[in-house]
Amino acid sequence: MKWIVCFAPHSNRGIWRLFTFWRPKYQHVFAVRYDLSVLSWIYVECSSKRMNFDLYKDDKATHLIDYLINECECIEIEVKDSLVYFPTILYCVSFVKHLLGIRNMFLLTPYQLRCELIKQGGSAIFTKNTGEI
């Protein structure tokens, strides 16, 4: 599978400005690819606010391609199949925390995340019916 990695100017906030201000065309990065199974462009982005996953079709896809051509530098690359043996900062819990905008650095395990979600008002769905009254 191939992804198109796109580099673009961006109005960075906070400390990231210190790392990116001298290369204004490379202040942000995101990835896109066309998926024949859904006949759409898949757009994935990790920002300081949260992660975004979108499907672009029709006019939205046309606007996306126009943006990629006129505002971005894009590099197409084949995904490598490789295992990660060393724990990384982005793993299943941190991924979901970032997706939901949760900033608690002490949530490390899936169970801790589950407890936090219930505490914040989340509710369990798709529960198994045991037949008990």
Steps between C-alpha positions, in 0.01 A plus 500: 500500500625849418435824687555854381671701773420871469702789645329837533522844660305525824439747781665303779423580861704474814849357501471350150552848352860489626567182302328594174517877444816490283348250257153643432417250223558213745302599809249217485476149358204274425434202275248409231435205272235396253309188602332311216281300739312815609577714191620781725810682611595411858641794696680442833645775716632533852474856627553662837124486558424142390532249221288537189389221269289602202376359172494742208277446194374713213542876557682451831750273323548758225575769761739265679694424180513871416641571848758221464614629160512870585594516869684180592807296423388139472709184510355160412650208689435130544415387854759265648394198700711526813448417863564756771681332787565808710201672668416830334325812618209431268337170590138384529413700815683819399344475154145485641577771760623729222200414284264603784701802618579349843816653648551289815858369478440249780258292291731225379299180476179417313323437832602842636366658182174306537457628857569858388244475220232376741596777746457760223147382428562232239260209493548139397326395179481168314500310828429128502154411624549228763129441543511600867228725639 
